[in-house]
């Protein structure tokens, strides 16, 4: 098969949770550019539609649907809506994350809320969408983890910024997703579903100048990620180009941890 065909997602139906976020926008755009039919699932359909209106100018096929990841009934409704509209699901990009905690000393009930959405809710929607992918003959799940799920916080990045210690729930959740990827790669293999993950570093979003200085001097390529850096990685894992890749994690941090 020609490499362009291997990387093509033409006529594939792809679901992205959190598709209006920083990395979510890049992922949604990438899948659309690879000719997929993309669904952004979000609690804020209005916000998702803002992203869609921009991308539709470039001829991308993107639809917004509502989901509350922490509500099982909402997850089932999304599943039914995708099946009714597209009759299948080929790719699920598990990207949504709630970040209620702001620092280590945040109230413990915020940790509980984070786990309700980011652990229980994340597993629920993954399992339901895997079932739909299985009904469709198989496909790919791409979990968007983080380098923070693989390594402890580098507190020197925050020196001189006035920022507090980063919150623990995000590290806990992304580390769990990293491990769940390897579990699901085994469990879902008989359904012809591959499960892989991407662990990106920080994406540039106009951060504090001192933070940028602290951070980028530790990165061999000398910068944070830009909007294009994750696009090829996700398309690769979503497409037939990675047909023999299963249960792996791609660390995308510019060489910071090399």
Backbone as CSV, one residue per row, in Angstrom:
resi,resn,N_x,N_y,N_z,CA_x,CA_y,CA_z,C_x,C_y,C_z
1,UNK,0.840,-1.199,0.000,0.000,0.000,0.000,0.878,1.255,0.000
2,UNK,0.501,2.241,-0.788,1.250,3.506,-0.857,1.194,4.203,0.501
3,UNK,2.265,4.873,0.855,2.337,5.501,2.178,1.242,6.548,2.374
4,UNK,0.830,7.231,1.307,-0.256,8.208,1.441,-1.566,7.521,1.806
5,UNK,-1.757,6.325,1.289,-2.953,5.558,1.638,-2.870,5.051,3.069
6,UNK,-1.678,4.649,3.488,-1.498,4.177,4.853,-1.855,5.254,5.875
7,UNK,-1.511,6.496,5.552,-1.745,7.605,6.471,-3.115,8.257,6.297
8,UNK,-3.834,7.870,5.252,-5.144,8.464,5.003,-6.196,7.937,5.979
9,UNK,-7.093,8.828,6.391,-8.235,8.443,7.223,-9.546,8.691,6.476
10,UNK,-9.461,8.702,5.166,-10.640,8.975,4.354,-11.769,8.009,4.687
11,UNK,-12.947,8.595,4.931,-14.176,7.863,5.262,-14.163,7.219,6.648
12,UNK,-13.119,7.457,7.426,-13.083,6.961,8.796,-13.805,7.939,9.720
13,UNK,-14.491,7.408,10.709,-15.190,8.236,11.689,-14.338,8.288,12.954
14,UNK,-13.976,9.497,13.356,-13.079,9.688,14.495,-13.747,10.555,15.555
15,UNK,-13.695,10.122,16.782,-14.227,10.880,17.909,-13.078,11.454,18.726
16,UNK,-13.159,12.745,19.038,-12.169,13.408,19.882,-12.883,14.045,21.059
17,UNK,-12.546,13.639,22.273,-13.076,14.345,23.437,-12.151,15.504,23.762
18,UNK,-12.740,16.592,24.264,-11.926,17.770,24.556,-11.327,18.376,23.306
19,UNK,-12.043,18.288,22.200,-11.517,18.730,20.919,-11.407,20.228,20.737
20,UNK,-11.897,20.994,21.711,-11.793,22.454,21.619,-10.641,22.995,22.457
21,UNK,-9.907,22.104,23.143,-8.796,22.529,23.990,-7.525,22.782,23.211
22,UNK,-6.429,23.051,23.934,-5.155,23.407,23.291,-4.686,22.326,22.329
23,UNK,-4.469,21.126,22.855,-4.059,20.027,21.989,-5.245,19.476,21.205
24,UNK,-6.434,19.566,21.775,-7.620,19.040,21.104,-7.874,19.671,19.750
25,UNK,-7.676,20.970,19.653,-7.855,21.670,18.369,-6.885,21.135,17.318
26,UNK,-5.642,20.938,17.741,-4.612,20.430,16.810,-4.965,19.032,16.333
27,UNK,-5.437,18.205,17.257,-5.787,16.816,16.935,-6.986,16.778,15.994
28,UNK,-8.002,17.570,16.305,-9.195,17.632,15.459,-8.841,18.066,14.048
29,UNK,-8.030,19.105,13.947,-7.607,19.603,12.641,-6.834,18.540,11.878
30,UNK,-5.942,17.837,12.556,-5.114,16.820,11.904,-5.963,15.693,11.333
31,UNK,-6.913,15.207,12.107,-7.769,14.116,11.641,-8.629,14.572,10.464
32,UNK,-9.118,15.815,10.537,-9.897,16.360,9.427,-9.067,16.508,8.170
33,UNK,-7.831,16.952,8.334,-6.936,17.108,7.183,-6.575,15.759,6.562
34,UNK,-6.635,14.699,7.381,-6.399,13.346,6.862,-7.669,12.753,6.269
35,UNK,-8.704,13.602,6.111,-9.953,13.287,5.426,-10.921,12.426,6.241
36,UNK,-10.754,12.442,7.557,-11.706,11.732,8.411,-12.963,12.567,8.624
37,UNK,-14.026,11.886,9.013,-15.222,12.545,9.523,-15.025,12.622,11.038
38,UNK,-14.885,13.838,11.560,-14.488,14.018,12.956,-15.664,14.501,13.802
39,UNK,-15.802,13.892,14.972,-16.789,14.335,15.958,-16.037,14.890,17.161
40,UNK,-16.333,16.140,17.517,-15.838,16.698,18.773,-16.924,16.481,19.821
41,UNK,-16.614,15.773,20.894,-17.555,15.580,21.997,-17.122,16.467,23.150
42,UNK,-18.058,17.277,23.656,-17.703,18.275,24.667,-18.911,18.606,25.524
43,UNK,-18.650,19.085,26.739,-19.741,19.604,27.567,-20.169,20.979,27.077
44,UNK,-19.306,21.626,26.293,-19.637,22.939,25.741,-19.701,22.841,24.214
45,UNK,-20.880,22.539,23.716,-21.060,22.429,22.269,-20.840,23.780,21.599
46,UNK,-21.209,24.849,22.297,-21.018,26.193,21.741,-19.535,26.466,21.495
47,UNK,-18.692,26.079,22.441,-17.241,26.276,22.289,-16.705,25.398,21.168
48,UNK,-17.210,24.172,21.105,-16.782,23.253,20.039,-17.172,23.798,18.671
49,UNK,-18.349,24.390,18.585,-18.815,24.939,17.303,-17.971,26.119,16.841
50,UNK,-17.369,26.857,17.780,-16.460,27.937,17.394,-15.241,27.364,16.663
51,UNK,-14.729,26.268,17.197,-13.588,25.599,16.564,-13.992,25.067,15.194
52,UNK,-15.164,24.463,15.149,-15.651,23.866,13.906,-15.850,24.911,12.813
53,UNK,-16.394,26.060,13.177,-16.659,27.095,12.175,-15.371,27.562,11.505
54,UNK,-14.283,27.604,12.263,-12.987,27.988,11.698,-12.475,26.911,10.738
55,UNK,-12.609,25.662,11.144,-12.044,24.556,10.366,-12.879,24.214,9.137
56,UNK,-14.155,24.474,9.201,-15.008,24.176,8.046,-14.672,25.088,6.863
57,UNK,-14.063,26.235,7.151,-13.626,27.126,6.074,-12.574,26.437,5.205
58,UNK,-11.877,25.479,5.811,-10.854,24.727,5.075,-11.409,23.422,4.522
59,UNK,-12.717,23.275,4.583,-13.364,22.096,4.002,-13.312,20.848,4.852
60,UNK,-13.006,20.983,6.139,-12.920,19.814,7.007,-14.317,19.379,7.455
61,UNK,-14.501,18.075,7.599,-15.792,17.486,7.961,-15.813,17.228,9.466
62,UNK,-16.388,18.170,10.215,-16.361,18.091,11.681,-17.752,18.366,12.239
63,UNK,-18.138,17.589,13.241,-19.444,17.709,13.890,-19.242,17.813,15.394
64,UNK,-20.063,18.606,16.060,-20.019,18.702,17.520,-21.174,17.911,18.124
65,UNK,-20.879,17.182,19.179,-21.908,16.463,19.939,-21.657,16.673,21.426
66,UNK,-22.719,16.660,22.195,-22.607,16.879,23.640,-22.265,15.580,24.363
67,UNK,-21.401,15.687,25.367,-21.203,14.592,26.307,-20.704,15.141,27.636
68,UNK,-21.214,14.564,28.702,-20.666,14.781,30.036,-19.985,13.471,30.407
69,UNK,-18.693,13.458,30.355,-17.918,12.234,30.526,-18.176,11.561,31.867
70,UNK,-18.591,12.337,32.868,-18.824,11.790,34.197,-20.231,11.221,34.362
71,UNK,-21.043,11.313,33.326,-22.435,10.860,33.370,-22.601,9.675,32.419
72,UNK,-22.827,8.490,32.969,-22.911,7.281,32.145,-24.019,7.384,31.103
73,UNK,-25.163,7.947,31.494,-26.280,8.083,30.553,-25.893,8.979,29.388
74,UNK,-25.131,10.032,29.668,-24.668,10.945,28.620,-23.702,10.243,27.677
75,UNK,-22.832,9.405,28.217,-21.891,8.642,27.393,-22.641,7.688,26.468
76,UNK,-23.651,7.017,27.005,-24.442,6.096,26.187,-25.216,6.834,25.097
77,UNK,-25.696,8.029,25.420,-26.411,8.824,24.425,-25.481,9.232,23.291
78,UNK,-24.274,9.637,23.620,-23.285,9.979,22.596,-23.003,8.774,21.702
79,UNK,-22.826,7.647,22.310,-22.570,6.411,21.565,-23.704,6.132,20.572
80,UNK,-24.940,6.278,21.043,-26.100,6.042,20.174,-26.185,7.066,19.046
81,UNK,-25.849,8.330,19.348,-25.912,9.387,18.337,-24.863,9.167,17.241
82,UNK,-23.674,8.743,17.645,-22.631,8.460,16.650,-23.065,7.302,15.756
83,UNK,-23.605,6.269,16.374,-24.044,5.102,15.603,-25.190,5.464,14.661
84,UNK,-26.117,6.301,15.133,-27.261,6.692,14.302,-26.829,7.559,13.128
85,UNK,-25.876,8.464,13.365,-25.472,9.409,12.312,-24.471,8.794,11.332
86,UNK,-23.524,8.012,11.849,-22.423,7.529,11.007,-22.421,6.006,10.808
87,UNK,-23.172,5.312,11.646,-23.280,3.846,11.596,-22.001,3.126,12.003
88,UNK,-21.007,3.860,12.510,-19.750,3.225,12.886,-18.880,4.205,13.666
89,UNK,-17.833,3.673,14.260,-16.771,4.492,14.833,-15.468,3.743,14.603
90,UNK,-14.465,4.431,14.070,-13.187,3.809,13.729,-12.052,4.205,14.667
91,UNK,-12.104,5.436,15.152,-11.000,5.961,15.964,-11.565,6.755,17.133
92,UNK,-11.025,6.526,18.313,-11.378,7.321,19.485,-10.111,7.947,20.042
93,UNK,-10.064,9.278,20.083,-8.945,9.992,20.695,-9.407,10.495,22.055
94,UNK,-8.847,9.892,23.090,-9.247,10.096,24.476,-8.453,11.270,25.050
95,UNK,-8.994,12.474,24.891,-8.203,13.674,25.151,-8.743,14.559,26.276
96,UNK,-10.021,14.448,26.624,-10.622,15.369,27.596,-10.022,15.189,28.989
97,UNK,-9.885,16.282,29.698,-9.416,16.218,31.086,-9.965,17.416,31.854
98,UNK,-10.442,17.153,33.059,-10.894,18.210,33.969,-9.766,18.477,34.959
99,UNK,-9.513,19.770,35.254,-8.407,20.105,36.152,-8.905,20.982,37.307
100,UNK,-9.652,20.392,38.248,-10.198,21.184,39.347,-9.153,21.627,40.366
101,UNK,-8.121,20.819,40.575,-7.096,21.187,41.555,-6.125,22.195,40.948
102,UNK,-5.684,23.115,41.761,-4.750,24.143,41.296,-3.354,23.953,41.869
103,UNK,-3.263,23.259,43.021,-1.966,23.046,43.647,-2.066,21.867,44.605
104,UNK,-0.945,21.492,45.218,-0.876,20.357,46.139,-1.820,20.513,47.329
105,UNK,-2.031,21.742,47.794,-2.829,21.993,48.990,-4.310,22.254,48.696
106,UNK,-4.744,22.074,47.470,-6.164,22.250,47.139,-7.014,21.267,47.940
107,UNK,-8.288,21.596,48.194,-9.170,20.723,48.985,-9.252,19.316,48.404
108,UNK,-9.308,18.330,49.270,-9.302,16.931,48.828,-10.554,16.577,48.026
109,UNK,-11.651,17.318,48.233,-12.852,17.015,47.440,-12.637,17.356,45.970
110,UNK,-11.688,18.243,45.684,-11.347,18.526,44.290,-10.597,17.343,43.667
111,UNK,-9.797,16.666,44.473,-9.141,15.445,43.993,-10.195,14.379,43.674
112,UNK,-11.183,14.278,44.537,-12.270,13.316,44.332,-13.039,13.622,43.050
113,UNK,-13.326,14.896,42.804,-14.047,15.297,41.592,-13.212,15.000,40.349
114,UNK,-11.914,15.234,40.443,-11.027,14.940,39.327,-11.063,13.455,38.992
115,UNK,-11.038,12.614,39.990,-11.070,11.165,39.750,-12.419,10.715,39.189
116,UNK,-13.493,11.364,39.609,-14.816,11.019,39.102,-14.888,11.221,37.598
117,UNK,-14.279,12.298,37.115,-14.296,12.613,35.685,-13.140,11.945,34.950
118,UNK,-11.939,12.110,35.498,-10.720,11.740,34.773,-10.309,10.281,34.932
119,UNK,-10.878,9.596,35.908,-10.583,8.177,36.082,-11.817,7.346,35.748
120,UNK,-12.857,7.451,36.575,-14.071,6.662,36.338,-14.733,7.053,35.019
121,UNK,-14.930,8.340,34.797,-15.561,8.803,33.562,-14.737,8.479,32.338
122,UNK,-13.433,8.640,32.445,-12.551,8.336,31.313,-12.623,6.856,30.952
123,UNK,-12.621,5.991,31.972,-12.709,4.560,31.687,-14.070,4.205,31.087
124,UNK,-15.124,4.814,31.601,-16.473,4.535,31.110,-16.593,4.863,29.618
125,UNK,-16.186,6.069,29.224,-16.334,6.464,27.820,-15.396,5.644,26.931
126,UNK,-14.221,5.291,27.445,-13.301,4.467,26.659,-13.893,3.092,26.404
127,UNK,-14.466,2.503,27.433,-15.045,1.167,27.275,-16.226,1.167,26.322
128,UNK,-17.083,2.200,26.421,-18.255,2.266,25.540,-17.849,2.528,24.091
129,UNK,-16.877,3.403,23.872,-16.451,3.691,22.503,-15.661,2.519,21.913
130,UNK,-14.946,1.800,22.762,-14.269,0.589,22.295,-15.291,-0.439,21.824
131,UNK,-16.417,-0.528,22.522,-17.481,-1.445,22.112,-18.012,-1.073,20.733
132,UNK,-18.188,0.244,20.494,-18.690,0.706,19.204,-17.655,0.473,18.095
133,UNK,-16.392,0.698,18.399,-15.330,0.425,17.418,-15.302,-1.067,17.097
134,UNK,-15.459,-1.892,18.116,-15.487,-3.329,17.904,-16.642,-3.756,17.015
135,UNK,-17.816,-3.151,17.223,-18.975,-3.435,16.379,-18.719,-3.031,14.932
136,UNK,-17.836,-2.063,14.727,-17.527,-1.542,13.394,-16.430,-2.334,12.694
137,UNK,-15.906,-3.350,13.369,-14.876,-4.184,12.754,-13.471,-3.918,13.244
138,UNK,-13.336,-2.976,14.166,-12.022,-2.678,14.733,-11.535,-1.290,14.362
139,UNK,-10.430,-0.908,14.966,-9.882,0.428,14.721,-8.811,0.769,15.727
140,UNK,-8.776,2.023,16.136,-7.680,2.515,16.967,-8.187,3.429,18.077
141,UNK,-7.597,3.278,19.258,-7.799,4.217,20.358,-6.463,4.893,20.634
142,UNK,-6.487,6.209,20.716,-5.282,6.981,21.022,-5.535,7.751,22.310
143,UNK,-4.822,7.412,23.352,-4.947,8.095,24.636,-3.942,9.244,24.713
144,UNK,-4.443,10.424,24.989,-3.537,11.574,25.134,-3.148,11.675,26.601
145,UNK,-1.944,11.211,26.875,-1.417,11.238,28.242,-0.622,12.533,28.432
146,UNK,0.486,12.461,29.089,1.341,13.628,29.307,2.687,13.138,29.821
147,UNK,3.729,13.891,29.535,5.015,13.535,30.130,4.915,13.615,31.649
148,UNK,3.928,14.392,32.161,3.739,14.506,33.601,3.191,13.222,34.211
149,UNK,2.659,12.331,33.376,2.239,11.028,33.857,3.380,10.034,33.897
150,UNK,4.528,10.432,33.358,5.695,9.552,33.305,6.791,9.995,34.265
151,UNK,6.851,11.304,34.553,7.931,11.854,35.368,7.351,12.769,36.443
152,UNK,8.068,12.899,37.523,7.659,13.837,38.571,7.822,15.275,38.114
153,UNK,7.199,16.216,38.817,7.282,17.617,38.410,8.696,18.181,38.582
154,UNK,9.120,18.942,37.606,10.389,19.660,37.705,10.068,21.046,38.256
155,UNK,10.219,21.201,39.538,9.798,22.438,40.199,10.652,23.635,39.797
156,UNK,11.830,23.376,39.251,12.683,24.494,38.821,12.071,25.235,37.638
157,UNK,11.143,24.584,36.920,10.465,25.272,35.814,9.647,26.463,36.296
158,UNK,9.242,26.440,37.569,8.343,27.460,38.096,9.064,28.545,38.894
159,UNK,10.385,28.425,39.001,11.148,29.421,39.750,11.037,30.802,39.100
160,UNK,10.741,31.799,39.922,10.643,33.169,39.424,9.327,33.512,38.755
161,UNK,8.372,32.587,38.752,7.085,32.840,38.081,5.979,33.264,39.053
162,UNK,6.169,32.952,40.325,5.106,33.203,41.299,4.048,32.116,41.295
163,UNK,4.240,31.096,40.467,3.272,30.001,40.387,3.498,29.015,41.529
164,UNK,2.429,28.337,41.911,2.486,27.377,42.993,2.911,26.002,42.464
165,UNK,3.061,25.074,43.378,3.386,23.689,43.008,2.259,23.133,42.136
166,UNK,2.569,22.435,41.038,1.511,21.900,40.167,0.650,20.878,40.907
167,UNK,-0.612,20.749,40.518,-1.544,19.885,41.243,-1.278,18.401,41.015
168,UNK,-1.535,17.563,42.041,-1.231,16.136,41.952,-2.226,15.322,41.142
169,UNK,-3.460,15.798,41.022,-4.481,14.979,40.352,-4.136,14.739,38.884
170,UNK,-3.577,15.753,38.230,-3.227,15.627,36.822,-2.148,14.558,36.626
171,UNK,-1.148,14.552,37.485,-0.088,13.550,37.411,-0.667,12.154,37.640
172,UNK,-1.543,12.044,38.628,-2.161,10.760,38.964,-2.987,10.235,37.795
173,UNK,-3.808,11.110,37.234,-4.687,10.711,36.135,-3.892,10.298,34.902
174,UNK,-2.929,11.118,34.491,-2.178,10.824,33.273,-1.284,9.594,33.432
175,UNK,-0.773,9.364,34.637,-0.020,8.149,34.890,-0.911,6.918,34.788
176,UNK,-2.136,7.031,35.297,-3.084,5.931,35.207,-3.487,5.647,33.776
177,UNK,-3.662,6.682,32.987,-4.032,6.501,31.577,-2.902,5.818,30.810
178,UNK,-1.681,6.166,31.151,-0.498,5.552,30.531,-0.494,4.041,30.781
179,UNK,-0.792,3.627,32.009,-0.834,2.206,32.355,-2.048,1.522,31.749
180,UNK,-3.192,2.212,31.750,-4.417,1.655,31.167,-4.232,1.356,29.677
181,UNK,-3.438,2.157,29.004,-3.161,1.934,27.577,-2.607,0.533,27.345
182,UNK,-1.654,0.147,28.154,-1.028,-1.173,27.992,-2.017,-2.289,28.336
183,UNK,-2.850,-2.045,29.327,-3.880,-3.027,29.702,-4.872,-3.230,28.555
184,UNK,-5.388,-2.123,28.023,-6.399,-2.214,26.968,-5.829,-2.777,25.671
185,UNK,-4.564,-2.527,25.411,-3.935,-3.078,24.194,-4.034,-4.598,24.186
186,UNK,-3.953,-5.201,25.349,-4.081,-6.656,25.473,-5.553,-7.086,25.434
187,UNK,-6.365,-6.411,26.224,-7.757,-6.826,26.408,-8.588,-6.648,25.139
188,UNK,-8.293,-5.592,24.357,-9.106,-5.285,23.175,-8.534,-5.848,21.874
189,UNK,-7.419,-6.529,21.960,-6.779,-7.033,20.743,-7.687,-7.985,19.969
190,UNK,-8.485,-8.788,20.681,-9.344,-9.736,19.980,-10.515,-9.067,19.272
191,UNK,-10.714,-7.781,19.536,-11.738,-6.998,18.827,-11.142,-6.217,17.661
192,UNK,-9.860,-6.484,17.376,-9.137,-5.792,16.311,-9.000,-4.296,16.613
193,UNK,-8.807,-3.985,17.887,-8.622,-2.596,18.319,-7.212,-2.435,18.874
194,UNK,-6.473,-1.509,18.295,-5.148,-1.152,18.811,-5.297,0.020,19.770
195,UNK,-4.514,0.020,20.843,-4.567,1.093,21.828,-3.152,1.582,22.100
196,UNK,-2.916,2.846,21.813,-1.609,3.459,22.035,-1.800,4.819,22.705
197,UNK,-0.712,5.414,23.130,-0.818,6.717,23.785,0.288,7.662,23.330
198,UNK,0.016,8.937,23.516,0.992,9.999,23.265,1.160,10.764,24.570
199,UNK,2.402,11.015,24.953,2.682,11.791,26.157,3.416,13.072,25.767
200,UNK,2.654,14.123,25.457,3.291,15.377,25.043,3.799,16.197,26.216
201,UNK,4.780,17.033,25.920,5.194,18.051,26.870,4.310,19.273,26.714
202,UNK,4.734,20.390,27.260,3.925,21.600,27.218,3.811,22.173,25.814
203,UNK,2.653,22.742,25.527,2.427,23.417,24.256,2.492,24.926,24.492
204,UNK,3.101,25.644,23.570,3.236,27.091,23.745,1.872,27.764,23.700
205,UNK,1.599,28.581,24.713,0.321,29.301,24.780,0.515,30.645,25.471
206,UNK,1.619,31.303,25.165,1.880,32.620,25.738,2.164,32.594,27.228
207,UNK,2.848,31.552,27.705,3.127,31.418,29.130,4.061,32.524,29.646
208,UNK,4.159,32.586,30.966,5.043,33.512,31.668,6.451,33.428,31.085
209,UNK,7.069,34.572,30.835,8.382,34.605,30.178,9.437,33.841,30.968
210,UNK,9.392,33.943,32.300,10.378,33.237,33.110,10.185,31.727,33.018
211,UNK,8.917,31.293,32.970,8.633,29.869,32.788,9.206,29.381,31.456
212,UNK,8.988,30.146,30.415,9.503,29.764,29.096,11.023,29.650,29.108
213,UNK,11.674,30.578,29.769,13.135,30.530,29.866,13.596,29.292,30.636
214,UNK,12.941,29.050,31.778,13.300,27.901,32.608,13.110,26.588,31.852
215,UNK,12.004,26.506,31.159,11.601,25.260,30.496,12.435,24.982,29.254
216,UNK,12.520,25.966,28.370,13.115,25.711,27.055,14.617,25.440,27.107
217,UNK,15.298,25.923,28.140,16.740,25.652,28.212,17.023,24.184,28.513
218,UNK,15.996,23.431,28.914,16.154,21.996,29.202,15.743,21.121,28.018
219,UNK,15.237,21.751,26.964,14.736,21.006,25.809,15.747,21.107,24.671
220,UNK,16.285,19.987,24.201,17.276,20.044,23.125,16.825,20.810,21.891
221,UNK,15.527,20.729,21.528,15.082,21.484,20.351,14.807,22.947,20.685
222,UNK,14.886,23.323,21.964,14.882,24.721,22.364,13.546,25.425,22.404
223,UNK,12.456,24.690,22.540,11.139,25.337,22.570,10.094,24.404,23.170
224,UNK,8.917,24.959,23.448,7.757,24.142,23.755,7.189,23.604,22.449
225,UNK,6.225,22.697,22.565,5.564,22.173,21.366,4.765,23.281,20.694
226,UNK,4.618,23.180,19.362,3.742,24.100,18.648,2.484,23.353,18.198
227,UNK,1.613,24.033,17.498,0.312,23.449,17.144,0.401,22.290,16.159
228,UNK,1.518,22.151,15.469,1.650,21.084,14.477,2.310,19.822,15.027
229,UNK,2.999,19.934,16.137,3.861,18.836,16.581,3.117,17.541,16.882
230,UNK,1.917,17.625,17.398,1.185,16.410,17.753,0.381,15.844,16.582
231,UNK,0.197,16.638,15.550,-0.715,16.240,14.464,-0.270,14.953,13.763
232,UNK,0.979,14.897,13.339,1.449,13.714,12.629,1.481,12.480,13.508
233,UNK,1.785,12.671,14.802,1.849,11.542,15.728,0.473,10.888,15.869
234,UNK,-0.566,11.715,16.051,-1.913,11.175,16.229,-2.427,10.523,14.948
235,UNK,-2.198,11.166,13.807,-2.639,10.575,12.537,-1.941,9.240,12.309
236,UNK,-0.667,9.172,12.619,0.070,7.908,12.497,-0.578,6.815,13.335
237,UNK,-0.869,7.110,14.606,-1.437,6.099,15.497,-2.887,5.763,15.152
238,UNK,-3.591,6.691,14.536,-4.991,6.462,14.169,-5.125,5.669,12.878
239,UNK,-4.092,5.707,12.046,-4.187,5.173,10.690,-3.544,3.801,10.541
240,UNK,-3.661,3.254,9.340,-3.063,1.958,9.027,-1.536,2.019,8.977
241,UNK,-0.988,3.220,8.989,0.473,3.349,9.015,1.067,2.734,10.274
242,UNK,0.267,2.624,11.322,0.733,2.040,12.590,0.038,0.711,12.883
243,UNK,-0.332,-0.023,11.837,-1.099,-1.262,11.992,-0.410,-2.298,12.875
244,UNK,0.921,-2.248,12.967,1.657,-3.220,13.778,2.206,-2.574,15.049
245,UNK,1.593,-1.459,15.443,1.996,-0.751,16.662,0.844,-0.849,17.654
246,UNK,1.096,-1.427,18.806,0.035,-1.625,19.788,0.615,-1.617,21.201
247,UNK,-0.030,-0.855,22.086,0.376,-0.829,23.483,1.593,0.017,23.768
248,UNK,1.933,0.926,22.868,3.130,1.750,23.083,2.737,3.184,23.451
249,UNK,3.700,3.879,24.029,3.541,5.283,24.377,4.616,6.084,23.665
250,UNK,4.230,7.149,22.961,5.185,8.023,22.283,5.395,9.263,23.146
251,UNK,6.606,9.414,23.657,6.965,10.596,24.437,7.325,11.715,23.465
252,UNK,6.563,12.797,23.507,6.732,13.924,22.578,7.093,15.173,23.387
253,UNK,8.362,15.266,23.745,8.797,16.350,24.636,10.011,17.105,24.142
254,UNK,10.332,16.965,22.847,11.455,17.685,22.271,12.808,17.199,22.758
255,UNK,12.825,16.020,23.403,14.085,15.473,23.902,14.385,15.838,25.342
256,UNK,13.444,16.473,26.022,13.684,16.902,27.411,14.112,15.744,28.297
257,UNK,13.529,14.580,28.087,13.830,13.426,28.944,14.647,12.364,28.213
258,UNK,15.353,12.772,27.177,16.167,11.797,26.429,17.437,11.460,27.194
